[in-house]
Amino acid sequence: MRRRFRRAGGPGNAAIAAVTVFALCAGTWLLRDGTGTHSPPQPSAAQAHTGADDRSAGRASAPALPPSPPDRVRIPAIDVDAPLTGLALTPAGSLDVPPAGVENLAGWYEAGTTPGERGTAIIAGHVDNADGPAVFYSLGALRKGSTVEVDRRDGGVAVFTVDAVEVYDARDFPDRKVYGPASRPELRVITCGGGYSRSTGYRGNVVVYAHLTGSR
């Protein structure tokens, strides 16, 4: 069932706790497999932010779009084409997650910015489930310059270009950098990643940083 769309009036993106997407990171498939040999790809240092990226942060950004809930996300470079469901905060202040049993499903933070609107929009999804790889299994393989497309309920498509792909240990997750406000339309796509332990699952998160470069 689709959750009712709510405009941002509650906690802002910056209020999301560092444990936001830790629920994505149990590594159920690897735990069941028992070997950890099928770990998902992780971003290389070459895909991280650089000084040049920071200096060009305000360049080549398309005009912001009016608010509209998203329905679908596509990332052609890693064969992602998935519907989106609304996600809210749990009582603990962390972001709820899509149902783990649905392999090809991602979620967006519906109390925050809608993708294409000015500010920071958040999309999150599982890297795996008990049956194997899930929607964002290959997110760590994404490279700068790749495209992320988001279908919006108003009939338009917001097109984002990837600026960086980084991986963080859960203990050092940079809340403000990931969830903080932006002066242009930006997008974060998040899943679990980093080191893996059979006792705790994945130890961190992969984060894709992107900004709006077009629409249709």
C-alpha positions in Angstrom: 0.0 0.0 0.0 1.3 3.5 -0.9 1.8 5.8 2.0 0.0 9.2 1.8 2.3 12.0 0.7 3.1 14.6 3.3 5.0 17.8 2.7 8.0 18.4 4.9 6.8 19.9 8.1 8.3 17.5 10.6 12.0 16.7 11.2 14.3 17.9 8.5 16.8 15.7 6.8 19.6 16.8 9.1 17.6 15.4 12.1 17.9 11.8 10.9 20.1 9.9 13.2 23.3 8.2 12.2 21.6 4.9 12.6 19.3 5.9 9.8 20.1 3.1 7.4 21.7 0.6 9.7 18.6 -1.5 9.5 19.5 -2.1 5.8 22.8 -3.7 6.8 22.2 -7.1 8.4 23.7 -8.9 5.5 21.1 -11.6 5.8 22.1 -13.4 2.6 25.8 -13.5 3.5 25.0 -14.6 7.1 22.9 -17.5 5.7 25.6 -18.3 3.1 28.2 -18.4 5.8 31.2 -17.4 3.6 31.0 -13.7 2.9 32.5 -14.3 -0.5 29.6 -12.6 -2.3 30.1 -9.2 -0.8 28.8 -6.3 -3.0 31.2 -4.0 -4.8 32.5 -1.0 -2.9 33.4 2.4 -4.3 37.1 3.2 -5.0 38.9 6.2 -3.7 38.7 7.7 -7.2 34.9 8.0 -6.8 35.1 10.1 -3.6 34.6 13.9 -3.4 37.6 16.0 -4.3 38.5 19.6 -4.0 37.6 20.1 -7.6 34.1 18.6 -7.0 33.6 21.0 -4.2 34.6 24.1 -6.2 32.2 23.1 -9.0 29.3 22.3 -6.7 27.2 25.1 -7.9 27.9 24.5 -11.7 25.7 22.8 -14.3 22.6 22.4 -12.0 19.2 22.4 -13.6 16.4 24.7 -12.3 14.6 23.2 -9.3 11.3 21.4 -9.9 8.1 21.9 -8.0 7.4 19.4 -5.2 6.0 16.0 -6.4 6.3 12.6 -4.8 8.5 10.1 -6.7 7.2 6.8 -8.1 10.3 5.0 -9.5 14.1 5.2 -9.6 16.3 4.1 -12.5 20.1 3.9 -12.5 21.0 2.5 -16.0 24.7 2.0 -15.3 23.9 -0.7 -12.7 20.6 -2.0 -14.1 18.4 -0.5 -11.4 14.8 0.0 -12.3 12.6 -0.1 -9.2 9.4 1.3 -7.7 9.6 3.6 -4.7 7.7 3.5 -1.4 7.4 6.2 1.2 9.6 5.9 4.3 9.1 7.7 7.6 11.1 8.0 10.8 10.9 5.3 13.5 10.2 6.4 17.1 14.0 6.1 17.6 14.6 8.7 15.0 16.0 6.4 12.4 14.6 6.0 8.9 12.3 3.1 8.3 13.3 0.8 5.5 11.5 -0.9 2.6 10.2 -4.5 3.3 13.2 -6.7 3.2 11.3 -9.5 1.4 10.7 -7.4 -1.7 14.0 -7.6 -3.7 13.3 -4.9 -6.2 12.0 -2.0 -4.1 13.6 1.2 -2.8 12.2 3.9 -0.5 12.3 7.7 -0.2 12.1 9.9 2.9 8.6 11.3 2.4 8.8 13.9 5.2 11.7 15.5 3.5 12.6 17.0 0.1 11.0 15.4 -3.0 13.6 14.5 -5.7 14.0 17.4 -8.1 12.9 20.0 -5.5 15.5 22.4 -4.1 17.2 20.7 -1.1 18.5 17.2 -0.3 16.2 14.2 -1.2 16.9 10.8 0.2 16.4 7.4 -1.4 17.5 4.2 0.4 17.3 0.5 -0.3 18.6 -2.9 0.7 21.8 -4.4 -0.6 20.6 -7.9 -0.1 17.9 -10.0 1.6 17.6 -13.7 2.6 17.4 -14.8 -1.0 20.3 -12.9 -2.5 21.2 -9.5 -3.9 18.5 -6.7 -3.6 17.8 -3.5 -5.4 21.1 -1.6 -4.5 23.5 -4.5 -4.5 25.7 -2.9 -7.1 25.4 0.7 -5.8 29.1 0.7 -4.8 30.1 0.1 -8.5 28.5 3.4 -9.6 30.9 6.0 -11.0 31.0 9.8 -11.2 29.1 11.1 -14.1 26.5 8.3 -14.1 22.8 9.1 -14.3 20.0 8.6 -11.8 16.5 9.1 -13.1 13.5 9.5 -10.8 9.9 9.3 -12.2 7.7 11.8 -10.4 3.9 11.5 -9.8 3.4 14.8 -11.8 4.4 12.9 -14.9 7.9 14.3 -15.1 11.3 12.7 -14.8 14.1 14.3 -12.7 17.5 13.5 -14.1 20.5 13.6 -11.7 24.2 13.3 -12.4 26.5 11.5 -9.8 29.1 13.7 -8.2 30.7 11.1 -5.9 30.2 7.7 -4.4 31.6 7.2 -0.9 31.6 4.5 1.8 31.5 5.2 5.6 31.9 3.2 8.7 28.7 3.4 10.7 30.6 4.9 13.7 31.9 7.8 11.5 28.8 8.4 9.3 28.8 12.2 8.4 25.2 13.1 9.1 25.4 16.7 8.1 27.3 16.0 4.9 24.8 13.4 3.8 21.5 14.8 5.1 22.2 18.5 5.4 20.3 21.1 3.4 21.4 22.1 -0.1 20.9 25.3 -2.1 20.2 23.3 -5.3 18.3 20.1 -6.0 20.4 17.2 -4.7 19.9 13.5 -4.2 21.5 10.9 -1.9 21.1 7.2 -2.7 22.0 5.0 0.3 22.6 1.3 1.0 24.8 -0.7 3.3 28.4 -1.5 2.7 31.9 -1.2 4.1 33.4 -4.1 6.1 31.3 -7.2 6.9 31.1 -9.2 10.0 29.1 -12.4 10.6 28.2 -11.1 14.0 26.9 -7.6 13.0 26.5 -7.7 9.3 27.7 -4.8 7.2 29.6 -2.1 9.2 28.7 1.0 7.2 27.0 2.6 4.3 27.6 3.4 0.6 26.3 6.9 -0.3 25.8 8.3 -3.8 25.9 12.1 -4.1 24.1 13.5 -7.1 22.6 16.8 -8.3 19.8 17.7 -10.7 21.1 18.2 -14.3 17.9 17.9 -16.3 14.2 17.0 -16.5 11.7 15.8 -19.0 
